[in-house]
Amino acid sequence: MPRTTQTVFSEGIFHGLPTFPDQDGKKYTAIVTGANGISGSEIVDVLASSPERWETIYAMSRKPPLNKHQNVKPIAADFLSSTPEELAALFKKEGIKADYIFFASYMQPPLAEGAGLWSNSNELETVNVTLLSSFLSALTIANIIPRRFLLQTGGKHYALHLGPTTVPQTEGLPSDRVPHANFYFPQEDLLSSWSTTHNTSWTVTRPGFILGANPTAFINIAYALALYASVQKELGQKLEFPADVAAWDANKDNTTARLIGYFSEWVVLNEGGRNEAFNLVDDSPFSYGRFWPEVAGWYGLEPRRPEEDERKYQTITLGMDPPPRGFGGPGVVKVKFSFEEWSKRKEVKEAWEKIRERDGLVGAEDPWKEGNESTLMNVFATLDAEMLGGWSRTQTMDKAKALGWHSHVRTADGFKDTIGKMAELKMVPRL
């Protein structure tokens, strides 16, 4: 095989980032949807930082995103309540065109009281498939056909939330679509069909749990962890670990939001990314056993190891049997306490109110505010989903690496950087 050479660079905590000498000066146009969200905002920012490649970026969201770049044009567009005809008329009025499209729109419908995280799979599918379907129909009507359409889904593609899976989680295997209710599947099928009809190409990205600083994105494990550690410090308590030694030791791949922006640009400009799905994680082995003492040190807390007395655990057996890997019995979770339960304690709420008032934390809506029970549940149930399971969440990056992707970030650094940015936004206390 012929030898190939790429030039890469580092930027802060991110290393091995791609360069695009063949695309510089091309002056592409792009649409980024979900531009106010945790992923879409980073995609916009990465593209906008290279005006030599990206002449105009149309940043779409239900509310027009705040704009700090000359080459970004904010567009208020509601894919759920508007008809495709209305959206197409808006696109024509704004003179929108697109060489590339990045679809990062996502909505989490409210849960019924007492319902578990992601238990409303039918509502999730109805809402999120409608978002994509309406947008695609509007593109057809407005005759906006990109060279590549990128759809961001996620690691739940592999049913990681339902129990142990085949490790590592690998794209493109027949087994990677574990049968379960998941709106990612109809979204992928819809986009593939639309792309074939319009003689264009698609790419799907599958990040893990996303670490990002965004005042509108509450489903964010870095936010929940910062709240937990800050309140434990205020209460004069230790940084208790909620689960057993299996959860302590398991590798848990995560995705720092900024890396999503870098990867999304790279993969749409790479011909090898046509009509392919890619995992998108930090590529940094990560366990809470290694991380827990580090995060405790940031807050001046004493870290606690997993409880050794088995009698103090509640054992929860998940309902998928066989589990996603296809054999071996259902997933079993051993819990000393859950973050969702912890967040409902009276002393926790009182401690947060003191912190919020003292530090002027008005950058995001207060999850403990009366009437925000659903938000509070989403914040901490997401952290439970991330930490409590004792099975590995390892999404291999081999497929992207074979195409020339070399970038990575140490996940612990991603957490710290994200918490620092949230502090600047007055969402959480400073470290």
VOGU-337488 format. One record per residue: residue in three letters; x, y, z of N, C-alpha, C in turn. Coordinates in steps of 0.02 Angstrom, whole numbers, padded with zeros to 5 digits, always signed. Layout:
<atoms>
AlaXYZXYZXYZ
...
</atoms>
This chain:
<atoms>
Met+00042-00060+00000+00000+00000+00000+00044+00062+00000
Pro+00023+00115-00035+00062+00177-00035+00061+00210+00033
Arg+00115+00245+00048+00120+00281+00111+00079+00345+00107
Thr+00040+00359+00160+00002+00422+00164+00027+00462+00223
Thr+00023+00528+00217+00047+00573+00270-00007+00624+00285
Gln-00021+00636+00349-00067+00689+00369-00031+00736+00417
Thr-00052+00799+00415-00027+00849+00462-00080+00859+00515
Val-00060+00856+00578-00107+00865+00633-00081+00920+00680
Phe-00125+00943+00724-00105+00995+00772-00141+00984+00838
Ser-00118+01018+00889-00149+01016+00956-00179+01084+00971
Glu-00234+01083+01009-00266+01145+01031-00291+01134+01103
Gly-00255+01162+01151-00273+01152+01221-00268+01079+01240
Ile-00323+01050+01265-00323+00981+01289-00334+00931+01232
Phe-00345+00956+01171-00360+00913+01113-00297+00903+01071
His-00284+00841+01052-00222+00825+01018-00235+00785+00954
Gly-00189+00791+00906-00195+00754+00844-00252+00778+00800
Leu-00269+00842+00803-00326+00868+00766-00309+00874+00691
Pro-00359+00865+00648-00346+00863+00576-00336+00932+00545
Thr-00301+00933+00490-00296+00993+00447-00326+00975+00379
Phe-00342+01027+00340-00379+01015+00277-00348+01056+00220
Pro-00285+01042+00203-00253+01083+00150-00288+01080+00083
Asp-00322+01024+00068-00356+01018+00003-00422+01056+00001
Gln-00449+01072+00060-00514+01107+00062-00508+01182+00076
Asp-00451+01205+00100-00443+01276+00115-00455+01317+00052
Gly-00495+01370+00060-00511+01413+00003-00573+01392-00035
Lys-00605+01337-00015-00664+01312-00051-00727+01353-00038
Lys-00731+01384+00020-00789+01427+00038-00855+01389+00037
Tyr-00857+01336+00078-00918+01295+00083-00973+01331+00121
Thr-01035+01309+00109-01091+01330+00150-01116+01269+00189
Ala-01144+01282+00248-01168+01226+00290-01230+01247+00328
Ile-01272+01197+00343-01327+01204+00390-01310+01162+00451
Val-01317+01191+00510-01310+01153+00573-01375+01161+00610
Thr-01409+01105+00623-01472+01107+00661-01458+01090+00734
Gly-01505+01109+00777-01492+01100+00849-01435+01144+00872
Ala-01429+01203+00841-01370+01244+00851-01365+01275+00920
Asn-01418+01272+00959-01415+01295+01029-01396+01238+01076
Gly-01391+01178+01050-01380+01120+01092-01307+01107+01107
Ile-01296+01055+01146-01229+01040+01171-01182+01018+01115
Ser-01209+00985+01064-01168+00963+01007-01169+01015+00950
Gly-01230+01037+00932-01235+01084+00877-01196+01147+00887
Ser-01195+01173+00948-01159+01236+00961-01084+01226+00950
Glu-01057+01167+00967-00986+01154+00956-00970+01145+00882
Ile-01016+01112+00845-01006+01105+00773-01003+01174+00741
Val-01050+01217+00758-01051+01286+00731-00986+01321+00747
Asp-00963+01316+00808-00903+01352+00829-00841+01328+00793
Val-00835+01262+00784-00777+01235+00749-00777+01256+00676
Leu-00834+01251+00643-00837+01271+00572-00824+01346+00565
Ala-00854+01385+00609-00848+01458+00603-00777+01482+00615
Ser-00738+01443+00651-00669+01463+00665-00623+01455+00605
Ser-00650+01428+00549-00610+01418+00488-00646+01450+00428
Pro-00650+01517+00427-00686+01550+00372-00653+01538+00304
Glu-00590+01517+00303-00558+01500+00239-00591+01439+00207
Arg-00625+01399+00247-00661+01341+00219-00737+01351+00219
Trp-00762+01384+00270-00834+01388+00281-00857+01461+00275
Glu-00883+01477+00217-00902+01546+00203-00964+01566+00242
Thr-01015+01522+00243-01077+01537+00278-01102+01475+00313
Ile-01118+01483+00377-01148+01429+00417-01216+01453+00440
Tyr-01269+01417+00420-01336+01432+00442-01349+01392+00506
Ala-01352+01428+00562-01361+01396+00627-01435+01396+00645
Met-01466+01337+00643-01538+01332+00653-01556+01304+00721
Ser-01606+01334+00752-01633+01309+00814-01702+01341+00823
Arg-01740+01314+00872-01807+01343+00883-01802+01416+00902
Lys-01752+01433+00942-01737+01502+00958-01671+01519+00924
Pro-01666+01578+00892-01604+01594+00856-01544+01593+00901
Pro-01491+01556+00884-01432+01552+00926-01397+01620+00930
Leu-01364+01631+00987-01322+01690+00993-01264+01684+00945
Asn-01247+01738+00912-01196+01734+00859-01136+01777+00877
Lys-01077+01747+00874-01015+01784+00886-00967+01781+00826
His-00991+01754+00770-00949+01745+00711-00981+01780+00651
Gln-00941+01813+00610-00967+01848+00551-00994+01800+00499
Asn-00968+01738+00496-00989+01691+00445-01046+01646+00468
Val-01077+01662+00524-01133+01623+00550-01197+01664+00544
Lys-01249+01633+00515-01314+01667+00509-01365+01628+00550
Pro-01387+01655+00608-01437+01620+00649-01505+01618+00615
Ile-01538+01561+00618-01604+01552+00589-01649+01519+00642
Ala-01705+01551+00657-01755+01521+00702-01801+01477+00661
Ala-01799+01412+00674-01840+01364+00635-01864+01309+00682
Asp-01928+01298+00684-01958+01247+00727-01980+01188+00683
Phe-01942+01134+00684-01956+01077+00641-02016+01037+00663
Leu-02038+01048+00725-02093+01008+00752-02161+01040+00739
Ser-02165+01105+00750-02230+01139+00744-02242+01168+00674
Ser-02189+01174+00634-02197+01201+00566-02206+01145+00516
Thr-02244+01157+00463-02250+01108+00410-02188+01111+00366
Pro-02174+01057+00328-02118+01060+00281-02124+01117+00232
Glu-02185+01133+00211-02195+01189+00165-02176+01255+00197
Glu-02195+01264+00260-02176+01325+00295-02101+01330+00304
Leu-02069+01274+00321-01996+01275+00328-01962+01290+00262
Ala-01986+01260+00208-01957+01272+00142-01964+01345+00122
Ala-02021+01375+00138-02031+01446+00123-01981+01489+00161
Leu-01969+01470+00225-01919+01506+00265-01850+01499+00235
Phe-01832+01439+00214-01766+01428+00185-01756+01469+00122
Lys-01808+01471+00080-01804+01510+00018-01799+01585+00033
Lys-01838+01608+00083-01836+01679+00101-01767+01700+00125
Glu-01734+01655+00162-01667+01671+00190-01611+01657+00140
Gly-01630+01631+00081-01579+01616+00030-01532+01561+00050
Ile-01557+01512+00087-01514+01460+00115-01494+01410+00061
Lys-01430+01392+00061-01404+01338+00021-01353+01301+00065
Ala-01336+01240+00045-01292+01202+00089-01253+01150+00050
Asp-01186+01154+00056-01144+01101+00031-01145+01041+00079
Tyr-01150+01057+00144-01150+01005+00195-01203+01021+00248
Ile-01232+00969+00276-01282+00978+00329-01263+00935+00389
Phe-01268+00965+00447-01254+00931+00510-01317+00933+00552
Phe-01348+00875+00562-01412+00871+00598-01399+00848+00669
Ala-01404+00895+00717-01393+00881+00787-01454+00897+00829
Ser-01513+00900+00797-01575+00914+00833-01596+00854+00875
Tyr-01621+00868+00934-01645+00815+00979-01694+00846+01028
Met-01747+00810+01043-01795+00832+01094-01810+00774+01141
Gln-01813+00789+01206-01831+00739+01256-01901+00756+01282
Pro-01952+00718+01262-02020+00733+01286-02024+00724+01362
Pro-02068+00760+01395-02076+00753+01467-02097+00682+01486
Leu-02071+00659+01542-02088+00593+01567-02147+00597+01615
Ala-02186+00544+01616-02239+00539+01666-02208+00533+01735
Glu-02244+00557+01785-02217+00554+01853-02201+00482+01873
Gly-02140+00473+01897-02118+00407+01919-02090+00363+01864
Ala-02091+00387+01802-02065+00348+01746-01989+00352+01744
Gly-01957+00300+01720-01884+00298+01716-01858+00334+01655
Leu-01794+00354+01659-01761+00387+01603-01765+00345+01540
Trp-01784+00376+01484-01789+00344+01418-01844+00290+01415
Ser-01889+00289+01464-01942+00239+01463-01997+00257+01414
Asn-02000+00320+01393-02052+00342+01346-02027+00335+01274
Ser-02009+00274+01255-01977+00262+01190-02023+00280+01132
Asn-02088+00269+01139-02134+00287+01085-02135+00362+01072
Glu-02140+00401+01127-02140+00474+01120-02073+00499+01093
Leu-02018+00469+01116-01952+00488+01090-01948+00477+01014
Glu-01974+00420+00992-01972+00406+00920-02017+00453+00881
Thr-02077+00464+00905-02123+00507+00868-02094+00577+00860
Val-02068+00605+00914-02043+00674+00911-01980+00679+00869
Asn-01932+00635+00881-01867+00643+00849-01866+00620+00776
Val-01907+00571+00759-01913+00553+00688-01950+00608+00650
Thr-02000+00640+00683-02035+00696+00651-01988+00754+00638
Leu-01944+00769+00685-01896+00823+00675-01856+00813+00611
Leu-01831+00752+00602-01790+00738+00543-01833+00734+00480
Ser-01890+00701+00484-01933+00694+00425-01956+00761+00398
Ser-01977+00806+00443-02000+00872+00421-01944+00911+00388
Phe-01885+00906+00418-01828+00943+00390-01809+00916+00321
Leu-01807+00850+00315-01790+00821+00250-01842+00839+00197
Ser-01905+00837+00214-01957+00857+00167-01950+00929+00146
Ala-01933+00972+00194-01924+01043+00177-01864+01053+00131
Leu-01810+01015+00142-01753+01020+00097-01773+01001+00026
Thr-01813+00949+00019-01835+00927-00047-01876+00981-00081
Ile-01923+01010-00045-01965+01063-00074-01924+01124-00094
Ala-01875+01141-00052-01833+01200-00065-01775+01184-00113
Asn-01769+01121-00134-01716+01100-00179-01646+01114-00149
Ile-01639+01098-00086-01574+01103-00052-01548+01031-00042
Ile-01502+01010-00085-01475+00942-00081-01400+00948-00068
Pro-01377+00929-00010-01306+00937+00006-01263+00882-00024
Arg-01198+00892-00023-01152+00839-00042-01151+00783+00010
Arg-01159+00802+00073-01160+00753+00127-01206+00778+00182
Phe-01243+00731+00211-01289+00747+00266-01266+00705+00326
Leu-01244+00739+00379-01222+00705+00440-01278+00704+00491
Leu-01293+00645+00516-01343+00635+00569-01307+00611+00632
Gln-01315+00647+00687-01287+00625+00750-01340+00585+00789
Thr-01322+00524+00807-01364+00483+00851-01327+00473+00917
Gly-01309+00411+00934-01273+00402+00997-01258+00329+01012
Gly-01223+00319+01068-01202+00253+01088-01258+00207+01109
Lys-01317+00236+01123-01375+00193+01139-01395+00151+01079
His-01367+00164+01021-01377+00121+00963-01362+00048+00981
Tyr-01312+00038+01025-01290-00029+01043-01328-00057+01103
Ala-01381-00022+01126-01421-00044+01183-01380-00047+01247
Leu-01330-00003+01252-01286-00001+01311-01325+00011+01376
His-01381+00046+01370-01420+00064+01429-01463+00007+01453
Leu-01464-00049+01416-01509-00104+01433-01472-00165+01460
Gly-01405-00161+01464-01367-00216+01492-01302-00227+01455
Pro-01264-00279+01474-01199-00292+01443-01205-00305+01369
Thr-01159-00277+01331-01157-00285+01258-01092-00319+01237
Thr-01088-00336+01174-01025-00360+01147-00973-00305+01152
Val-00913-00321+01175-00860-00271+01185-00801-00287+01139
Pro-00774-00236+01103-00797-00167+01101-00858-00160+01055
Gln-00895-00105+01065-00951-00090+01021-00923-00067+00954
Thr-00942-00101+00901-00910-00092+00836-00962-00077+00782
Glu-00948-00028+00740-00993-00009+00687-00993-00062+00632
Gly-01049-00070+00600-01050-00109+00538-01058-00183+00546
Leu-01060-00210+00607-01071-00281+00616-01146-00296+00612
Pro-01165-00354+00588-01237-00371+00585-01270-00367+00653
Ser-01231-00378+00706-01260-00379+00773-01266-00309+00804
Asp-01244-00256+00768-01242-00191+00802-01311-00160+00811
Arg-01361-00186+00775-01430-00164+00787-01464-00216+00832
Val-01452-00210+00896-01486-00254+00944-01560-00236+00944
Pro-01604-00284+00934-01676-00268+00930-01701-00236+00996
His-01720-00173+00992-01751-00138+01049-01780-00073+01022
Ala-01824-00043+01061-01855+00020+01040-01803+00075+01041
Asn-01789+00105+00983-01737+00155+00978-01749+00198+00916
Phe-01761+00263+00926-01777+00306+00868-01718+00316+00821
Tyr-01658+00297+00843-01601+00303+00797-01611+00260+00734
Phe-01642+00202+00742-01649+00156+00685-01693+00186+00630
Pro-01754+00208+00646-01794+00238+00592-01764+00303+00566
Gln-01728+00340+00607-01694+00399+00582-01641+00380+00529
Glu-01601+00330+00545-01549+00308+00497-01581+00283+00432
Asp-01634+00244+00438-01666+00217+00378-01697+00273+00336
Leu-01727+00322+00369-01758+00378+00334-01705+00418+00296
Leu-01649+00432+00329-01596+00471+00297-01565+00432+00238
Ser-01554+00367+00248-01526+00327+00194-01571+00327+00132
Ser-01636+00319+00143-01683+00319+00087-01685+00387+00052
Trp-01686+00441+00091-01688+00509+00063-01625+00522+00022
Ser-01568+00501+00048-01505+00513+00013-01502+00475-00052
Thr-01527+00414-00053-01529+00375-00115-01573+00409-00166
Thr-01632+00431-00144-01679+00465-00189-01648+00527-00221
His-01608+00563-00182-01581+00627-00205-01508+00622-00227
Asn-01484+00560-00235-01417+00549-00262-01363+00586-00223
Thr-01369+00582-00156-01318+00613-00114-01296+00561-00062
Ser-01256+00582-00013-01228+00534+00034-01242+00557+00106
Trp-01234+00509+00152-01247+00522+00223-01189+00496+00264
Thr-01185+00521+00326-01140+00495+00377-01177+00496+00443
Val-01169+00445+00484-01198+00443+00551-01141+00441+00602
Thr-01147+00482+00655-01098+00481+00709-01133+00457+00773
Arg-01096+00421+00814-01122+00392+00876-01078+00409+00935
Pro-01087+00468+00964-01049+00485+01024-01074+00446+01085
Gly-01033+00445+01138-01054+00418+01202-01090+00472+01241
Phe-01090+00467+01308-01115+00522+01349-01073+00583+01335
Ile-01106+00640+01323-01072+00700+01299-01057+00748+01357
Leu-00995+00771+01360-00973+00819+01410-00969+00887+01377
Gly-01013+00933+01397-01013+00999+01366-01044+01051+01410
Ala-01024+01113+01401-01049+01169+01441-01101+01206+01400
Asn-01164+01197+01418-01218+01229+01382-01276+01240+01430
Pro-01298+01302+01439-01350+01316+01490-01418+01288+01473
Thr-01428+01264+01412-01493+01235+01393-01492+01159+01392
Ala-01433+01129+01402-01425+01057+01396-01416+01026+01464
Phe-01471+01003+01494-01468+00977+01562-01449+00903+01563
Ile-01458+00867+01509-01441+00796+01507-01366+00792+01493
Asn-01327+00799+01546-01255+00813+01540-01222+00788+01603
Ile-01184+00734+01599-01157+00704+01659-01106+00749+01694
Ala-01071+00792+01657-01024+00838+01689-01061+00888+01734
Tyr-01119+00911+01711-01159+00957+01751-01184+00924+01814
Ala-01210+00863+01807-01235+00827+01866-01180+00813+01916
Leu-01121+00793+01891-01066+00777+01936-01041+00839+01973
Ala-01039+00896+01937-01019+00959+01969-01068+00979+02023
Leu-01133+00971+02011-01183+00986+02062-01174+00941+02122
Tyr-01165+00876+02110-01157+00828+02165-01096+00846+02208
Ala-01038+00856+02177-00978+00870+02215-00983+00937+02252
Ser-01014+00987+02221-01021+01052+02253-01065+01048+02315
Val-01119+01011+02311-01164+01005+02368-01132+00963+02423
Gln-01097+00909+02405-01062+00869+02456-01011+00912+02493
Lys-00977+00956+02458-00929+01001+02490-00965+01049+02537
Glu-01021+01077+02515-01059+01123+02556-01084+01089+02620
Leu-01102+01025+02614-01127+00987+02672-01071+00960+02716
Gly-01009+00969+02695-00953+00943+02734-00948+00867+02732
Gln-00971+00838+02678-00971+00765+02672-00919+00742+02621
Lys-00908+00677+02619-00859+00647+02574-00891+00636+02505
Leu-00848+00622+02457-00872+00607+02389-00888+00532+02387
Glu-00950+00516+02405-00971+00446+02408-00980+00418+02338
Phe-00960+00355+02330-00970+00321+02265-01033+00280+02270
Pro-01078+00283+02220-01145+00255+02228-01152+00181+02213
Ala-01101+00151+02182-01110+00083+02156-01054+00037+02179
Asp-01049-00022+02150-01003-00073+02173-00936-00071+02136
Val-00892-00118+02152-00825-00117+02124-00826-00131+02049
Ala-00876-00167+02024-00881-00178+01951-00891-00112+01915
Ala-00934-00069+01940-00945-00003+01910-00883+00041+01919
Trp-00848+00032+01973-00786+00069+01988-00732+00054+01936
Asp-00727-00010+01915-00673-00032+01871-00689-00029+01797
Ala-00753-00030+01778-00772-00036+01708-00749+00023+01666
Asn-00726+00010+01606-00710+00064+01560-00775+00096+01535
Lys-00778+00162+01536-00838+00199+01515-00816+00254+01466
Asp-00821+00240+01401-00802+00290+01352-00852+00348+01353
Asn-00825+00409+01350-00866+00469+01346-00843+00512+01288
Thr-00879+00566+01275-00864+00609+01218-00865+00682+01240
Thr-00808+00715+01238-00805+00787+01252-00834+00825+01193
Ala-00880+00871+01207-00921+00901+01154-00879+00935+01100
Arg-00825+00966+01118-00785+01001+01068-00758+00952+01015
Leu-00743+00891+01037-00718+00841+00990-00771+00824+00937
Ile-00835+00829+00956-00889+00817+00907-00883+00866+00849
Gly-00868+00930+00865-00860+00979+00812-00803+00962+00765
Tyr-00745+00945+00794-00687+00928+00753-00701+00866+00709
Phe-00730+00815+00740-00742+00752+00703-00794+00763+00648
Ser-00847+00800+00663-00900+00809+00614-00874+00843+00551
Glu-00832+00894+00560-00803+00926+00501-00758+00877+00463
Trp-00716+00842+00499-00669+00795+00467-00705+00741+00427
Val-00757+00712+00456-00787+00654+00424-00828+00673+00363
Val-00859+00732+00361-00897+00750+00301-00851+00770+00244
Leu-00791+00792+00260-00743+00810+00208-00700+00751+00186
Asn-00712+00693+00216-00674+00633+00200-00717+00588+00156
Glu-00693+00572+00097-00732+00530+00051-00746+00461+00081
Gly-00702+00438+00124-00713+00373+00155-00771+00372+00204
Gly-00798+00430+00221-00854+00434+00266-00922+00429+00232
Arg-00923+00422+00166-00986+00419+00129-01026+00357+00149
Asn-01088+00368+00168-01135+00313+00183-01108+00264+00234
Glu-01077+00292+00287-01048+00252+00340-01067+00281+00408
Ala-01068+00237+00459-01079+00258+00528-01014+00253+00566
Phe-01003+00299+00614-00941+00301+00652-00954+00312+00726
Asn-00920+00273+00768-00916+00291+00838-00877+00356+00845
Leu-00892+00393+00899-00860+00457+00910-00850+00466+00985
Val-00793+00444+01010-00778+00451+01081-00708+00481+01090
Asp-00692+00497+01152-00628+00531+01167-00567+00488+01150
Asp-00577+00422+01145-00522+00375+01134-00472+00379+01191
Ser-00500+00382+01252-00460+00388+01313-00488+00338+01363
Pro-00453+00283+01377-00478+00235+01426-00495+00271+01491
Phe-00554+00256+01519-00580+00295+01576-00619+00250+01622
Ser-00601+00252+01686-00640+00217+01737-00651+00265+01796
Tyr-00707+00255+01831-00720+00298+01889-00672+00282+01945
Gly-00646+00220+01948-00597+00205+01999-00535+00248+01993
Arg-00513+00263+01933-00456+00307+01922-00476+00381+01928
Phe-00537+00397+01908-00559+00467+01905-00584+00494+01972
Trp-00614+00451+02014-00647+00475+02074-00600+00513+02121
Pro-00539+00488+02135-00493+00527+02176-00473+00593+02144
Glu-00470+00594+02077-00451+00656+02042-00505+00709+02050
Val-00568+00691+02037-00621+00741+02043-00630+00762+02116
Ala-00620+00716+02164-00623+00735+02235-00571+00787+02251
Gly-00512+00780+02222-00459+00829+02233-00476+00898+02208
Trp-00513+00903+02152-00533+00968+02126-00575+01006+02177
Tyr-00614+00969+02216-00661+01001+02263-00637+00998+02335
Gly-00577+00972+02346-00551+00967+02415-00590+00918+02457
Leu-00614+00864+02427-00654+00814+02462-00615+00749+02470
Glu-00636+00709+02518-00608+00643+02526-00648+00594+02484
Pro-00614+00558+02438-00651+00510+02396-00665+00446+02434
Arg-00724+00418+02424-00742+00355+02454-00742+00300+02402
Arg-00716+00243+02420-00716+00185+02375-00784+00150+02378
Pro-00795+00102+02335-00858+00064+02338-00867+00029+02405
Glu-00928+00024+02427-00945-00011+02489-00925-00084+02483
Glu-00892-00111+02535-00871-00180+02534-00922-00227+02565
Asp-00968-00200+02604-01020-00241+02635-01077-00251+02585
Glu-01082-00311+02557-01132-00326+02506-01203-00315+02531
Arg-01213-00320+02597-01280-00313+02625-01307-00242+02618
Lys-01264-00194+02605-01284-00124+02600-01305-00103+02529
Tyr-01302-00151+02483-01321-00136+02414-01393-00158+02400
Gln-01427-00118+02359-01489-00139+02328-01471-00169+02260
Thr-01496-00228+02245-01482-00260+02181-01541-00252+02134
Ile-01527-00225+02075-01578-00213+02024-01560-00255+01963
Thr-01607-00297+01942-01598-00338+01882-01636-00306+01824
Leu-01600-00291+01770-01631-00259+01712-01675-00308+01675
Gly-01722-00281+01636-01774-00322+01606-01757-00357+01542
Met-01700-00341+01511-01682-00371+01447-01644-00436+01459
Asp-01676-00493+01444-01646-00558+01455-01663-00603+01396
Pro-01613-00623+01355-01542-00610+01364-01525-00536+01354
Pro-01467-00515+01379-01447-00445+01373-01426-00429+01301
Pro-01407-00367+01286-01388-00350+01218-01334-00394+01187
Arg-01289-00421+01227-01237-00464+01198-01265-00531+01173
Gly-01327-00548+01196-01360-00608+01170-01356-00668+01214
Phe-01318-00666+01268-01313-00722+01314-01286-00697+01381
Gly-01287-00740+01431-01254-00725+01494-01298-00697+01548
Gly-01363-00692+01537-01407-00666+01588-01412-00591+01586
Pro-01466-00563+01615-01478-00491+01612-01427-00451+01652
Gly-01424-00387+01637-01380-00342+01675-01403-00336+01747
Val-01355-00337+01793-01370-00329+01865-01332-00268+01891
Val-01369-00224+01923-01340-00163+01950-01344-00165+02026
Lys-01288-00151+02059-01286-00149+02132-01277-00076+02153
Val-01326-00052+02192-01330+00020+02207-01330+00031+02283
Lys-01283+00073+02306-01285+00095+02375-01334+00153+02383
Phe-01333+00197+02334-01382+00252+02329-01383+00274+02256
Ser-01437+00306+02235-01439+00334+02168-01434+00410+02172
Phe-01407+00440+02121-01403+00513+02119-01473+00544+02115
Glu-01518+00510+02080-01587+00535+02077-01617+00538+02147
Glu-01608+00486+02186-01634+00486+02255-01598+00539+02297
Trp-01533+00544+02290-01493+00593+02327-01518+00663+02314
Ser-01535+00679+02251-01555+00747+02232-01620+00769+02265
Lys-01660+00721+02289-01725+00737+02319-01721+00747+02394
Arg-01662+00739+02423-01655+00749+02495-01662+00822+02513
Lys-01695+00835+02569-01707+00904+02591-01643+00943+02600
Glu-01593+00911+02634-01531+00947+02648-01492+00963+02584
Val-01501+00921+02533-01467+00934+02469-01497+00996+02436
Lys-01561+01000+02433-01594+01059+02404-01575+01122+02442
Glu-01575+01119+02508-01558+01178+02549-01486+01200+02538
Ala-01441+01151+02532-01371+01167+02520-01361+01200+02452
Trp-01396+01173+02401-01391+01203+02334-01417+01274+02334
Glu-01471+01288+02368-01499+01355+02371-01449+01404+02400
Lys-01412+01383+02452-01360+01425+02481-01304+01438+02431
Ile-01282+01385+02397-01228+01392+02348-01250+01439+02292
Arg-01309+01428+02267-01334+01466+02209-01339+01541+02226
Glu-01364+01556+02285-01371+01626+02304-01303+01657+02317
Arg-01260+01621+02353-01194+01648+02371-01151+01661+02309
Asp-01152+01614+02260-01108+01619+02203-01141+01651+02142
Gly-01205+01671+02149-01239+01704+02093-01246+01660+02032
Leu-01266+01597+02043-01269+01548+01989-01336+01553+01952
Val-01339+01602+01908-01401+01616+01872-01395+01601+01797
Gly-01342+01564+01778-01330+01551+01708-01374+01498+01677
Ala-01407+01459+01719-01452+01406+01695-01512+01403+01741
Glu-01567+01376+01716-01626+01368+01757-01611+01321+01815
Asp-01636+01339+01874-01623+01300+01935-01660+01234+01932
Pro-01624+01176+01929-01659+01112+01925-01699+01096+01988
Trp-01683+01128+02045-01719+01115+02107-01780+01162+02116
Lys-01789+01208+02069-01845+01254+02074-01911+01216+02071
Glu-01960+01238+02109-02026+01206+02109-02054+01206+02038
Gly-02078+01148+02016-02104+01140+01949-02054+01111+01900
Asn-01990+01105+01922-01937+01078+01879-01920+01006+01896
Glu-01968+00969+01924-01954+00901+01946-01930+00857+01889
Ser-01958+00866+01829-01937+00826+01772-01865+00841+01753
Thr-01846+00904+01755-01777+00923+01740-01729+00893+01791
Leu-01747+00898+01855-01704+00870+01908-01694+00796+01897
Met-01747+00760+01881-01741+00689+01868-01695+00675+01809
Asn-01704+00713+01754-01663+00702+01695-01589+00713+01710
Val-01574+00765+01748-01504+00780+01765-01471+00721+01800
Phe-01502+00698+01854-01469+00648+01896-01482+00576+01875
Ala-01538+00562+01842-01548+00495+01816-01499+00481+01760
Thr-01479+00533+01722-01428+00524+01670-01361+00504+01701
Leu-01342+00535+01757-01280+00517+01790-01285+00446+01818
Asp-01344+00427+01843-01354+00358+01865-01343+00309+01807
Ala-01372+00326+01749-01366+00282+01691-01294+00274+01669
Glu-01255+00327+01678-01184+00326+01659-01143+00285+01708
Met-01154+00292+01773-01107+00266+01822-01124+00199+01852
Leu-01188+00182+01859-01207+00126+01902-01194+00058+01872
Gly-01200+00050+01808-01190-00015+01777-01119-00040+01782
Gly-01109-00104+01794-01042-00132+01802-01014-00162+01739
Trp-01042-00145+01680-01017-00173+01617-00983-00119+01576
Ser-00937-00141+01534-00896-00095+01495-00936-00060+01441
Arg-00922+00004+01431-00948+00042+01375-00888+00065+01334
Thr-00868+00023+01287-00807+00035+01249-00823+00037+01175
Gln-00825+00097+01147-00841+00107+01076-00775+00116+01038
Thr-00757+00066+00998-00693+00069+00963-00692+00125+00911
Met-00635+00158+00907-00624+00209+00856-00583+00183+00797
Asp-00575+00117+00792-00532+00089+00740-00554+00108+00670
Lys-00619+00110+00657-00644+00126+00590-00623+00196+00569
Ala-00631+00244+00613-00612+00313+00597-00536+00319+00590
Lys-00499+00284+00634-00426+00288+00631-00400+00262+00564
Ala-00433+00210+00537-00411+00183+00473-00419+00232+00416
Leu-00462+00282+00425-00471+00335+00375-00428+00396+00387
Gly-00389+00395+00442-00343+00450+00455-00362+00495+00513
Trp-00408+00472+00556-00426+00511+00615-00376+00496+00671
His-00344+00547+00698-00292+00537+00749-00307+00574+00814
Ser-00365+00605+00819-00377+00652+00874-00402+00616+00937
His-00385+00646+00993-00410+00620+01057-00404+00674+01110
Val-00439+00662+01165-00433+00704+01224-00438+00659+01285
Arg-00399+00673+01336-00405+00635+01399-00471+00653+01430
Thr-00514+00602+01444-00582+00616+01466-00583+00654+01532
Ala-00538+00639+01578-00536+00676+01641-00523+00750+01628
Asp-00481+00765+01579-00469+00836+01561-00532+00866+01529
Gly-00569+00824+01492-00632+00847+01463-00681+00867+01517
Phe-00686+00826+01570-00729+00843+01627-00708+00909+01658
Lys-00644+00916+01673-00621+00976+01708-00631+01039+01665
Asp-00615+01034+01601-00624+01090+01555-00698+01109+01550
Thr-00741+01059+01547-00813+01072+01543-00839+01105+01606
Ile-00819+01081+01664-00841+01111+01727-00816+01183+01732
Gly-00755+01195+01709-00729+01264+01708-00770+01310+01664
Lys-00791+01285+01606-00832+01326+01561-00902+01337+01591
Met-00930+01286+01624-00995+01294+01656-00991+01346+01713
Ala-00934+01348+01747-00925+01398+01800-00924+01468+01770
Glu-00891+01476+01711-00891+01540+01678-00960+01562+01657
Leu-01003+01513+01641-01072+01527+01623-01118+01535+01684
Lys-01089+01530+01742-01125+01536+01806-01179+01482+01812
Met-01160+01421+01792-01203+01363+01801-01186+01325+01864
Val-01121+01323+01881-01096+01286+01939-01041+01328+01972
Pro-01023+01311+02034-00968+01349+02067-00901+01337+02033
Arg-00856+01384+02041-00788+01376+02015-00751+01323+02055
Leu-00705+01289+02022-00664+01239+02056-00614+01275+02101
</atoms>
